[in-house]
Amino acid sequence: MKRLAMAGLLGAALLAISATAQARVSVSIGIGIPGVIYGPPPVYMAPAPVYVPPPVMVVPGPVGYVPYDPYWRERRWEQERRWERQQRYREERYYRRHGYRD
């Protein structure tokens, strides 16, 4: 057991000594000229086209002056009464021609 412990301590000490023996400062100066590199030319892949519909334009209709007629109700009433009189006359004429009596 002692022998195994001593061997472990000796191995750890050797490892520590070798790590300190490697400690040094290194300085390097380099010039960045690349070597000859050969490869296929770059390929550009265009993105898929995207269809965007044009925006919807809403244009208001023309604005104009519409004169107000305050008597439109009366005129409409008169037109309806005139139509009713004509219709009544047509019915009476039909009945007279065909022999119908009230």
C-alpha positions as CSV (number, residue, x, y, z in Angstrom):
1,M,0.0,0.0,0.0
2,K,2.8,2.3,0.9
3,R,4.5,1.5,-2.3
4,L,1.4,2.3,-4.4
5,A,1.0,5.6,-2.6
6,M,4.7,6.5,-3.2
7,A,4.4,5.6,-6.9
8,G,1.3,7.9,-7.2
9,L,3.1,10.8,-5.5
10,L,6.1,10.3,-7.7
11,G,4.0,10.3,-10.9
12,A,2.2,13.4,-9.8
13,A,5.5,15.2,-9.1
14,L,6.9,14.2,-12.4
15,L,3.8,15.5,-14.2
16,A,4.0,18.8,-12.3
17,I,7.7,19.2,-13.1
18,S,7.2,18.5,-16.8
19,A,4.3,21.0,-17.0
20,T,6.6,23.8,-15.5
21,A,9.4,22.8,-17.8
22,Q,7.1,23.5,-20.8
23,A,6.2,27.0,-19.6
24,R,7.8,29.6,-22.0
25,V,7.0,32.7,-23.9
26,S,6.8,32.4,-27.7
27,V,6.6,35.3,-30.1
28,S,5.8,34.8,-33.8
29,I,5.5,37.3,-36.6
30,G,3.5,36.4,-39.7
31,I,2.6,38.1,-42.9
32,G,-1.0,37.2,-44.0
33,I,-0.4,36.2,-47.6
34,P,-2.6,33.2,-48.5
35,G,-1.3,30.4,-50.5
36,V,-2.8,29.2,-53.7
37,I,-6.3,27.9,-53.1
38,Y,-8.1,26.1,-55.9
39,G,-11.8,25.4,-55.7
40,P,-15.0,25.8,-57.7
41,P,-16.3,29.3,-58.2
42,P,-18.9,30.5,-55.7
43,V,-22.5,29.9,-56.7
44,Y,-25.3,32.4,-56.1
45,M,-28.7,30.9,-55.4
46,A,-31.4,33.5,-56.0
47,P,-34.3,33.3,-53.4
48,A,-37.7,32.1,-54.6
49,P,-39.8,34.9,-56.0
50,V,-42.6,36.1,-53.8
51,Y,-45.8,37.5,-55.3
52,V,-47.2,40.4,-53.4
53,P,-50.5,41.8,-54.8
54,P,-50.6,45.5,-55.3
55,P,-52.4,47.4,-52.5
56,V,-56.1,48.1,-53.0
57,M,-56.9,51.7,-53.8
58,V,-60.2,53.0,-52.6
59,V,-61.2,56.2,-54.4
60,P,-64.3,58.0,-53.2
61,G,-67.0,58.8,-55.8
62,P,-67.5,62.3,-57.1
63,V,-69.1,64.7,-54.8
64,G,-71.7,67.0,-56.4
65,Y,-74.5,69.2,-55.3
66,V,-77.9,67.7,-55.3
67,P,-80.6,70.3,-54.8
68,Y,-83.1,69.4,-52.2
69,D,-86.8,69.3,-53.3
70,P,-89.0,69.9,-50.3
71,Y,-92.1,68.9,-52.2
72,W,-91.1,65.4,-53.3
73,R,-93.5,63.7,-50.9
74,E,-96.5,65.6,-52.4
75,R,-95.4,64.9,-55.9
76,R,-95.0,61.2,-55.2
77,W,-98.4,61.1,-53.6
78,E,-99.9,62.8,-56.6
79,Q,-98.2,60.3,-59.0
80,E,-99.6,57.4,-57.0
81,R,-103.1,58.8,-57.0
82,R,-102.9,59.5,-60.7
83,W,-101.9,55.9,-61.3
84,E,-104.7,54.6,-59.1
85,R,-107.3,56.7,-61.1
86,Q,-105.9,55.4,-64.4
87,Q,-106.0,51.8,-63.1
88,R,-109.6,52.3,-61.9
89,Y,-110.6,53.8,-65.3
90,R,-109.0,50.8,-67.1
91,E,-110.9,48.3,-64.9
92,E,-114.2,50.1,-65.4
93,R,-113.7,50.3,-69.1
94,Y,-112.9,46.6,-69.2
95,Y,-116.0,45.7,-67.2
96,R,-118.2,47.9,-69.4
97,R,-116.9,46.3,-72.6
98,H,-117.4,42.7,-71.3
99,G,-120.8,43.2,-69.8
100,Y,-119.9,43.1,-66.1
101,R,-122.0,45.4,-63.8
102,D,-121.6,46.1,-60.1
